[in-house]
Amino acid sequence: MIARLTNEIFFWAAWIIIPLLIEIVPAVGNFFILLCKRVRLSGDIKPGFLPNITLMIPVYNSGATLYRCIKSIHESTYPDRLIEIMLVDNGSKDNSFAIFQEAQIEFPTLAMWWMTSKQGKSKALNKAIFNSNGKYIINIDSDGVLNEDALMNIVRQFETYPDVDCMTGVILIEPALIDETKGFFLRQFRKLEFMEYAQAFLAGRNFESQFNSIYTLSGAFSSFRKSVLMKTFLYNTNTICEDTHLTFQIRSILKKKVHLCNDAIFMVDPIESVNKFYTQRQRWQIGELEVSHMFLKNKLRSPLTGYFNDFVIRLLMTDHTFAFPRMIWYFVLIALGCMNYNFHNIAVACVLIYLLYVFSSFLYYLNIISFLREYQSIRLYYARKLLYIFIMPIFNLFAFFVRFAGIINSIKRKSSWKTLTFTEESKMVEETVKKDFFFLFGCRSLLLRILEKPEKREKQDGSDIQAV
């Protein structure tokens, strides 16, 4: 009886307590902290002085989306006369420049400059920074549109809070483009991506912003005081995560705060395919590890001490070091079944963990609904996705496996913007498995032939004796 009770305790501890402590309990804490933050927000942002600002837009074969992006800037509530737009082309081969010329004619009140750089995105952005004239520099991608009050809200945050030196905006997926998606599976995948982005920014980074623990400014929508930005080494050209590297410079070297402007929304295009999702998330994962190694190489030698003193080390250990036992747990399920372990316990543990993750997604859902109060169309679209919180744990599990593949690939491959797609890696795995099994079957056949030869010799010797 005691042995069985001990066995049960260890089973539930391994499967429930660790996920509970690492993810579920923090989710509950985040919910109440964000709830308090939402209550405190009472429109205390004063209008203040509206200075000149510079928008940097990196361009690379952006003809399909560039006009829409520039139009959203023109239609924003921030005055055109105070906006300077730097479009930095990194060797486009499409009609991006023609779209720029069309936008110049269509929006004559916007000051726009076209710059050419064929040395990578980081150098292109640095070139724009050196030639900028705005008090604040805002970087946005060319494949998205700004909410009409996004620029105004960012500038007001800067003007109201002098201790805020850089901010990331909220990035969401454009709902209209999701609904226009052809193909049932891809449309559902994009809806889940929309839910994930909302959780990541309006819940995750919103919470992190309260404690100055945002790991990275989003490259798709970030803003800086130019006076602070010029004290850094600008965007690093030796990493594929230049936005993360700049975040570390500002927070770790300059000791400045990194915030989220939760009422500045930038809508981006949904992911094109699962293959694009796979390469995107792997690139983020590899770049995250790369930048962490640049800044934390010495600190990581004593991770246990750093775990309690540095949120970056704590995040890395939770996100990467604990990824290996998490991966083992998933495959242990199969092993437990083969070892005649109580199937009822295994099933109950899996269902309980799943329900806990659904519960944490529901808490995030409530927070996000609250923070989208001023954006009724987006709020209504998100609110109607309530049932998707039951699928989010599965989507997050898939994303975890993709990130884990990025961790493995970072060991053997050099970081690069071009990475293998899910289809390409699947074919490589298939070929490797076939080769290994072919080798094993070949060895087995050879061994059988070797073992058969003595038997044949004995039979042959016996027939020879009878003949004599």
N, C-alpha and C positions, 0 to 999 in steps of 0.2 A: 504493500500500500504506500509506504514512504517513498520507495523507489519510483513508483508510478507518479506520485505527486511531484517529486523532484523533476522528473522527466517533463511533466506538463508545465511546470514553472519555467524551466529553461526554454521550452518550445515557444511559449507565449512571449517570453522576454526577448528572444531573438527576432520574432516576427512582428511584434507589436510595439514594444517599448522603444526600440531604436528609431523606427520611423516616426513614432509619436513625439519623441523628444527633439528630433532633428527638424521635422517639418510641420507637424500638426500643432504642437504647442506654440511655436513662433507665429503660426497663422492666426491663432486665437488672439495672441498678444498684439499682433499687427492690426487686427480688426478694431480693437478698443482704442489703440493709439490714433488710428486714422479717423475713427469716429469722433474723438475729442478734437482732432485737428479741424474736421469739417464744422464742428460746432463753433470753434474759435473764429473761423473765417466769416467776417461780417462786413466785407466791403471796405476795409480800412485802407485800401491802396489809394493814395491821393494822386491826382492828375500830374502835378509837378511840371517840370520843364521838358519839352519834347525836343531832343537833340537830333542831329544828323546820324543816320545809321548806315552801315554797309552790309549788304547781303551778298554772300559768296555762293555761287552755284557751280560746282564742278560738272563739266559736260563731257560725255563720251557716248556718241551715237544716241543722242537723246531727242532726236527729231520728233518722235511720237508723243512725247510728254512735255517738252520744253515750253511750248506756247501756253498750255494749261497752267503750268507752274508760274510763269511770268504774269499771266492774267490774274491769278489769285493774289499776287503781290499788289497789283494795281487796284484790285477791288477791296483791299484791306482797309481798315479804318485809320491806318497810319497815313499821314499826308505824303503824297508822291514827291513833293518838293524836298522832303527830308530824307528820301531814300536814294541810295546809290547801289546799283547792282553790278557786281563783278562776275561775269560769266567766263570761266576758265576752261578752255577746251584742251583735252588731253589726247589729241590726234583722232578726232572723229572722222569717219568715212561716209557718213550719211548727210542728210540735209539740215543738220543742226544750225549751221551758220545762216542758211536761208530763213529758217524759223526765227532766228534772232533778228534778222533784218525786217521781217514781217512784223514782229513785236515792236520794233522801234517806230514803225509807221503807225501801228495801231494804238500805242500808248506813248505819245510824245512827251507827256509830263514826267515820265520815268527816266532818270539818268542811268543809261546802261553802257557798260564797257565790255568789249570782247577781247579776251587775252588768249594767246596760244602757248601751250606748254606740252611738250612731248616727252617729259621725263617722269611721268607717274603722277598719281593723284596728290600725294603729299607735297611735292614741289609745286604743283599747280596751285594748291591752296596757299602755300607760303608766298608765292608770287602775288596772289591777290591781297594777302594781308599787308605786305610791304607797300602796295599801291593804294590801300584803302584810306579813306578820309573820315569815316564815321567814328563817333564816340564809342559806339557798340558795334561789334562784328557778329553777324548771325550767319551761320552756315546751314544751308538746306540742300537736300538732294533735288535733282531735276525731275524725278519721277513721282512727285507728290504735289499737293496743293495746301496752302495755308488756310486755316480758318480765318474769317474776316477780322477777328479781334486778337489774333495770336501775337502779331508784332507789337500792338499797343500794350497788351498785357505784359509782355516781356520787358519792354522799356520802362513801364510803370513799376515793375518789381525792382529793376535796377535803380531807378531814381528814388524809390521809397526806402530801400534797404542798402545803405552804402557798404555793408559788410558782405554783400552778395556780389561775387566777381565773375561767376560763370554759372550758366544754367543749361539744362537740357529741357526740351519741350516734350509734350506728350505725342507719341507717334501711334496712330491707329490706321487700320486698313480701310480703304474707301468702300463703304457699304454698297454703293451703286454698282461698282465694278464686280463685287462679289456676286450680286444677284444676276448680273449679266453673264456669269460664267457658264459655259457649255460643258455638259458632263456632270452627272450627279455626284460622283466621287470627288472630283476636283472642287466642286462648289461646296461640298460639306467640309472638305479639308481647309478651304479658305475661310469658312465661317469659324472653324476651330482656331485658325491662325488669328482671326480678329479677336476672339475671346482671349487668346494667349497674350496678344499685345496689350489689350486692356488691363489684364491682370499684371503684366510686367511693369507698366508705367503708372497706372492710376492706383495700383495697390502696392506692388513691389518697390518701385523707385520712389513712390510717394512716401512710403514708410522710411526708406533709407535716407531720404532728404532730411528727415527730422533729426537724424543723428550724424549728418555729414558722412554717410557711408555709401554713397553712390559709387559703384565700381568703375563705371565708364560713362562719359558723356556720349550720347548717341550721335554718330557721325551724320545721320540724316537730318537732325535738327538740334543744333547747339548754338549757344550765344556766349559772348565774352565782353568784358571791358577791354578795349584795345590797350589801355595803359598796363593792364596785368598781362595780357597775351604777349606783349612785346618784351616782357621779362623772362619768358620761357625760351626754349630752343625751337619753338614752333612745332609743326608736324614732323615727326620723325620719318625719314625715308628708308629706314632699315627694318621696318616691321609692316605687316599687313593690317595691323590694328592701330593705325596712327591716332585715332580718336581716344583709345584707351591710354596710349602713351602720353598724350597731352593731358589727360585727366590726372595721371600719376604725377606729372610735373607740377601741375597747379596745386594739387592737394598735398603731396609728399614733400616737394622741394620748396614751393612758395608758401605752404601752410595756409592756403586759401580754402574757402568753403565751396563745395559743389552742390548745387540745388536743383530741384525740379520745379518748373513753372507749370503747375497742374491745370492752368486755364489757358495755355497756349498749345493748340492742337494742330498737328500736321498730318494730313491724310496721304498715305502712300498706296501705291498699286499693290494688289495681292501678289503672292508668290506665283511664278509661272507654272511650276510643276513640282512634284515630289523630288525630282533630281535637283532642282534649284534649291529647294529647302535643305536637302542633304549637304550640298556644297557650301551653302551659306552658313549653316550652323557649324559645320566642321571648321570653316575659315575663322569664325568667331572664336571657337574653342582653342584652335591652334594659336591664334593671335593673343588670346588671353593668357595662355601659358607662356608665350614668348615674352610679352611685356612684364609679366610677373617675375620671370627669371632675370630680366634686366634690372629691376628695382629691388627685388627681395632676395637676391642670391645669397647674401650673408645672413639675413634674418631667418631664412628657411632651414638653416643648420640647427636651430633649436626651436622647432615648430610648436612644442608643447607650451613653452613660455609665451611665444607669440600668439598662440590661440586665444589667450585671455586678454592680450594687450593690443592686438592689431586685427581689425575686422577683415582686412584683406587676407591675412593668413588663415583666419577662421573660415572665411568663404572658400578659400582654395582647398582647405582640408575637408570641408563639408561637400564641396562640389566635385573634388577630384580624388582625394585619398579615400573617402568613404564610398566612392563610386565602385571600387573593386569589390568590397564585401557586398554592396547592394547587387552587383551583377552576379556574384556567387549565390546569393539568396534566391534569385530567380531560377537558377538551374538546379538548386538544391531541391526544389519542389519535385522535379522528376526523380531525383535520387531517393527522396523520402518515399515516394510511391513504390519504387522498385525494392525498397527495403522493408516492405510490408508495414509501413508506418500507418497509423490510424488516419484513413482517408477523410473521415469526418472532421478531425482537427485541422487538417491541411485546408480543406474547403472553407471551414469557418474562419480560419486565419486570413485567407485571401479575401473573403467577402468583407471581413471587418476592416482590413486595411483599405480596401476599395471605398467603403462607406466613409471612413475617416478622411480620405482624400476628397471625396465628394463634399463632405461637410466643410472642409477648408476652402474649396472652390465656391461654395455657397456664401461663406463669409466675405470672400473677395468680391463676389457678385453684389452683395449689399453695399460694400464700400464704394464700388465703381458707380452703381446707380446713384449714390449720394453725390459723388463728385461730378457727375454729368448733368446735374440739375439745371445748369444754365444752357445746356445744349440739347434741346428737346428731341430733335430728329435723331441724333446719335444715341441719346438715352433710350428712346423708344425702340430703336433697332436692337440695341444691346439687351434691353429688358425682355424682348421677345425670344431671346436665345437662352432662356432659363434652363430648358431641358438639356442643353449642351453641357451643362456642368457635370452631367452623368457620364459624358464621353471624354471630358477633359483629362481625367486620370490616365486614360488609355493614350490620348494624344501626347501628354507629358511623358509617358513611358517611352513612346516612340522617339520623342525628342531626346530623352536621356540616352537611348541606345545610339542615336546619331552623334551626340556629344561624346559618348564613350569611344566611339569609333575615331573621333577627332583626337582624343587623348592618345589612343594607340598609334594613329598615323603620325602624330607629332614626334614620336620616338624615332621613327625611321625616315621620315621625309622632311625636307626643308620647307619652310613656310612659303607659300605662293598664293597669288590670287586665283590661279587656276588649279583646281583640285579635281580629283576623280569623282564622277557622279555615282549615285547609288547603283545605276544599271551597270556602269563600268566595273565597279568593285564587286558586284554580284557575279559578273562573268569571270572575274579573276578568281573569286572564291570557288566557283563551280569548276574551273579548269584545275585549280590546285587540288580539290577533293578528288576529281577524276584521276589525276596523276598519282596521288597518294594511294588511292584504292587500286589502281592499275598495278602499282609497284607491289602492294601487299598481295594481290591476287597472283602476280607473277612469282613472288617469293613462295607462296603457298603451292603453286603448281610445280615449281622446281623442287621443293621439299618432298612433295608426294612422289615425284619421279625418282628421287634419290632413295626414298624408302621402299619403293616398289622394286627396284633393281635386285636387292638381295633375295627377295621372295622369288623372283623370276629365275635367278641363278639356282636356288634350291630346287625348284620344280624341274628345271632343266637337268640338274645333276641326278635327280630321282628318276627321271625317264631314261636317262642314259644307263643307269644301273640295271633297270628292268630289261632294257634291250639286251644287255650283256647276259 
